[in-house]
Amino acid sequence: MEHQLSELRSLAAGAENRKTSTGIPRVFMVRGNVPEHALATVYEPMVNLILQGGKAMTVGDRTLRYDPATYFVMSVDLPAIGAVSAGRNGEPYLAVSLALAPNIIGTLLADLPPITAAANVPGFCVAAVTPQLLDAWLRLLRLMRAPEEISALAPVYEREILFRVLQGPHGAMLRDIATPTTALARIHRAIRWIRDHFTEPMRVERLAEIAAMSLSSFHRRFKEVTKQSPVQFQKSIRLLHARLRLINGGMNATSAAFDVGYESATQFSREYTRFFGAPPAQDAARIIAAMREPNSSPSISTNQ
């Protein structure tokens, strides 16, 4: 597989130190020492393939690590904190990602044999990469050098990547997000509601109704998928958005706290410090200083 990875690295060599478009729908790449603060965000469903270096992703109380021997799948929107590392010989981190479109996954399911569901799985996982999966990625990224062929061939190669993932050890998880009646798909509806209304007071009973589950089943399955309770999940999203307001919006801590839904600036400061490891003003000042340094990332949001 090293030959395949070598060509993929060459194809993605034009990536920048931020989320970089490839010109192919839903496909992005990133290269370099992405700052840790740029990797703390709400991630959308994706398949992430590392070509060089490594990455750690922390969701709730669980941390997964992966490298070019594996790939990462996130099936629902999740607040997470990431950290990237260079290769063994100092080569810069390099990765590509494909944003997941449930409607495209759904069209594949009719052509596949039944996939056995795995009980109590989270909404994210790491699996071993295969030569067949790398071949599909190669065909897709080669279109960067033939943009006139993208509209005709990219959908075919995207389907092949999804097919390979569906056939892999976590195919049931990917299948579930495209099947509206599954528990994972229903939890995702509740997750989307929290994302869209994170500044508002939240009633867990209302979320259970959105997911069409009993309150006890909803609590249990939500934590299985996200590794957080609904309250912790909303808190994570609020804190991530508050950080954006402190850095990009120029707000002070009190204004940011109230803007994302907190009723107490003291509680906000305490929870922010616990989540990010430093008080709001100190954390924001550190990040802003780092962003002003040469070769720093111009954005604090990435999905790679």
C-alpha positions in Angstrom: 0.0 0.0 0.0 3.0 2.3 0.3 3.0 3.0 -3.5 -0.7 4.0 -3.3 0.0 6.3 -0.3 3.0 7.8 -2.1 0.8 8.8 -5.1 -1.9 10.1 -2.8 0.6 12.3 -1.0 1.7 13.6 -4.4 -1.8 14.4 -5.4 -2.6 16.2 -2.1 0.7 18.0 -1.9 -1.0 21.3 -2.8 -3.0 21.3 0.4 -2.5 24.3 2.8 -2.4 24.6 6.6 -6.2 24.8 6.7 -9.2 23.1 5.1 -8.4 23.2 1.4 -10.8 22.6 -1.5 -9.9 20.0 -4.1 -12.5 21.1 -6.6 -14.2 17.8 -6.1 -17.6 18.0 -4.3 -17.4 17.2 -0.6 -13.6 16.4 -0.7 -11.1 18.5 1.2 -7.5 18.2 2.2 -5.1 19.8 4.8 -1.4 19.8 5.2 1.0 20.9 7.9 1.2 21.5 11.6 -2.5 22.5 12.1 -2.7 24.3 15.5 -4.6 22.3 18.2 -7.1 25.1 18.6 -8.0 24.8 14.9 -9.0 21.2 15.5 -11.4 21.9 18.4 -14.8 22.2 16.6 -18.1 20.6 15.8 -17.2 18.0 13.2 -19.7 17.0 10.5 -20.1 13.4 9.3 -17.1 12.4 7.2 -14.5 9.8 6.2 -11.0 11.0 7.0 -7.9 9.4 5.5 -4.5 10.3 6.8 -1.7 10.1 4.2 1.2 11.3 6.4 1.6 11.7 10.1 -1.0 11.0 12.7 -4.1 12.4 14.5 -5.9 12.0 17.8 -9.6 12.8 18.2 -11.2 13.2 21.6 -15.0 13.0 21.7 -16.4 13.1 25.2 -14.3 10.8 27.3 -13.0 8.7 24.4 -9.8 9.4 22.4 -9.0 7.6 19.2 -5.7 7.7 17.4 -5.1 6.9 13.8 -2.4 7.1 11.0 -2.0 6.1 7.4 -2.7 2.4 8.3 -6.2 3.4 9.4 -9.1 5.7 8.5 -11.6 7.5 10.7 -15.4 7.7 10.2 -17.7 10.1 12.0 -21.3 9.4 11.3 -23.0 12.2 13.2 -22.2 15.8 14.1 -20.0 15.8 17.2 -18.0 18.4 19.1 -14.4 17.1 19.3 -10.9 18.1 20.1 -8.1 17.0 17.7 -4.4 17.0 17.7 -2.1 16.2 14.7 1.5 15.0 14.6 4.2 14.8 12.0 5.5 11.6 10.4 8.3 9.6 11.9 10.9 11.5 9.9 9.3 14.9 10.4 7.1 14.9 7.3 4.2 17.3 7.7 0.7 15.9 8.6 -1.3 15.4 5.4 -4.9 14.2 5.2 -8.0 14.1 2.9 -11.6 13.9 3.9 -15.0 13.1 2.3 -18.1 14.7 3.8 -20.8 12.1 4.1 -24.1 12.6 2.2 -26.8 10.2 3.6 -28.8 10.3 0.4 -25.8 8.9 -1.6 -25.2 6.2 1.0 -28.9 5.4 0.8 -28.8 4.7 -2.9 -26.0 2.2 -2.3 -27.9 0.2 0.3 -30.4 -1.4 -2.2 -27.4 -3.0 -4.0 -25.8 -4.4 -0.9 -26.5 -7.6 1.1 -27.9 -7.0 4.6 -25.4 -5.5 7.0 -25.4 -6.9 10.5 -25.9 -4.1 13.0 -23.4 -3.8 15.8 -25.2 -2.9 19.1 -24.2 0.0 21.3 -21.6 1.5 18.9 -20.6 5.2 19.1 -21.0 7.6 16.3 -17.3 7.5 15.4 -14.7 4.8 14.8 -11.3 3.9 13.4 -10.8 1.0 11.0 -7.9 -0.5 9.1 -7.4 0.8 5.6 -7.4 -1.6 2.7 -5.7 -1.5 -0.8 -9.2 -1.4 -2.4 -10.2 1.7 -0.4 -6.9 3.4 -1.3 -7.5 2.6 -5.0 -10.9 4.3 -4.8 -9.3 7.4 -3.2 -6.6 7.4 -5.9 -9.1 7.4 -8.7 -11.0 10.3 -7.0 -8.0 12.5 -6.3 -6.6 12.0 -9.7 -9.6 14.0 -10.9 -7.8 17.1 -9.5 -5.5 16.8 -12.5 -8.5 16.4 -14.9 -11.1 18.8 -13.6 -13.1 18.5 -16.8 -13.9 14.9 -15.8 -15.1 15.7 -12.2 -18.8 16.0 -12.9 -18.9 12.7 -14.8 -16.6 10.5 -12.7 -16.5 12.0 -9.1 -19.9 10.5 -8.2 -18.8 7.1 -9.3 -15.6 7.1 -7.3 -17.3 8.7 -4.3 -19.8 5.8 -4.4 -16.9 3.3 -4.5 -15.3 4.8 -1.4 -18.6 4.6 0.4 -19.1 1.1 -0.8 -15.7 0.1 0.6 -16.5 1.7 4.0 -20.0 0.0 4.0 -18.3 -3.3 3.4 -15.8 -2.7 6.2 -16.1 -3.5 9.9 -18.1 -0.4 10.7 -20.5 -0.5 7.7 -23.5 -0.9 9.9 -22.8 2.5 11.5 -22.6 4.2 8.1 -25.8 2.4 6.9 -27.7 3.6 10.0 -27.2 7.3 9.2 -28.9 6.7 5.8 -31.8 4.8 7.3 -34.3 7.2 9.0 -35.8 4.5 11.2 -32.6 3.4 12.9 -31.7 4.6 16.4 -28.5 6.3 15.2 -30.5 8.3 12.6 -33.0 9.4 15.2 -30.3 10.4 17.6 -28.8 12.4 14.8 -32.0 14.3 14.5 -31.8 15.3 18.1 -28.1 16.2 17.7 -29.0 18.5 14.8 -31.7 20.2 16.9 -29.1 20.9 19.6 -26.7 22.3 17.0 -29.3 24.6 15.6 -30.6 25.8 19.0 -27.6 25.6 21.2 -28.2 29.0 22.8 -31.7 28.1 23.9 -32.7 26.3 27.1 -32.9 22.6 26.5 -35.4 20.1 27.6 -34.2 16.5 27.3 -37.9 15.3 27.1 -38.3 17.4 24.0 -35.1 15.8 22.5 -36.5 12.3 23.2 -39.7 13.3 21.4 -37.6 14.5 18.4 -35.8 11.1 18.4 -39.1 9.2 18.9 -37.7 7.4 21.9 -38.6 6.9 25.5 -36.6 9.2 27.8 -34.6 6.3 29.3 -33.7 4.8 25.9 -32.8 8.3 24.5 -30.4 9.0 27.4 -28.7 5.7 27.0 -28.4 5.7 23.3 -27.4 9.4 23.1 -24.4 8.7 25.4 -23.5 5.6 23.5 -23.3 7.6 20.3 -21.7 10.8 21.5 -19.9 9.7 24.7 -21.6 12.6 26.4 -25.0 13.3 28.0 -27.3 15.7 26.2 -26.4 18.5 28.7 -22.7 17.9 28.3 -23.1 17.8 24.5 -24.8 21.2 24.5 -22.2 22.6 26.9 -19.4 21.5 24.5 -21.0 23.2 21.6 -21.6 26.4 23.6 -18.0 26.5 24.7 -16.7 25.9 21.2 -18.9 28.7 19.8 -17.9 31.0 22.7 -14.2 30.5 21.8 -15.0 31.6 18.2 -16.6 34.7 19.5 -13.6 35.5 21.7 -11.1 35.1 18.9 -12.9 36.0 15.7 -15.7 38.3 17.1 -13.6 40.3 19.6 -16.0 39.7 22.4 -15.0 39.7 26.1 -15.7 36.6 28.2 -19.0 37.9 29.7 -20.4 38.9 26.3 -19.5 35.6 24.8 -21.0 33.7 27.7 -24.4 35.4 27.4 -24.3 35.2 23.6 -24.0 31.4 23.6 -26.7 30.9 26.2 -25.0 31.0 29.6 -26.9 32.8 32.4 -23.8 33.1 34.7 -20.4 34.5 33.5 -18.8 32.8 36.6 -20.2 29.4 35.6 -19.0 30.0 32.0 -15.5 30.9 33.1 -15.3 27.8 35.3 -16.5 25.4 32.6 -14.5 27.0 29.9 -11.3 26.6 32.0 -12.1 23.0 32.7 -12.8 22.3 29.0 -9.9 24.2 27.4 -7.4 24.2 30.2 -7.1 28.0 30.6 -9.5 30.9 31.5 -11.3 32.5 28.5 -9.2 35.7 28.2 -5.9 33.8 28.6 -6.9 31.1 26.2 -8.0 33.6 23.6 -4.9 35.8 23.9 -2.7 32.8 23.4 -4.5 31.7 20.3 -4.6 35.2 18.8 -0.9 35.6 19.4 -0.3 32.2 17.7 -2.4 33.2 14.7 -0.3 36.4 14.2 2.9 34.3 13.9 4.2 33.6 10.4 2.8 30.5 8.7 0.0 30.2 11.3 -3.4 29.0 10.3 -5.7 31.9 9.3 -8.8 30.0 10.6 -9.7 28.3 13.8 -12.1 25.9 12.3 -11.2 22.8 10.3 -12.8 19.4 9.6 -9.8 17.5 8.7 
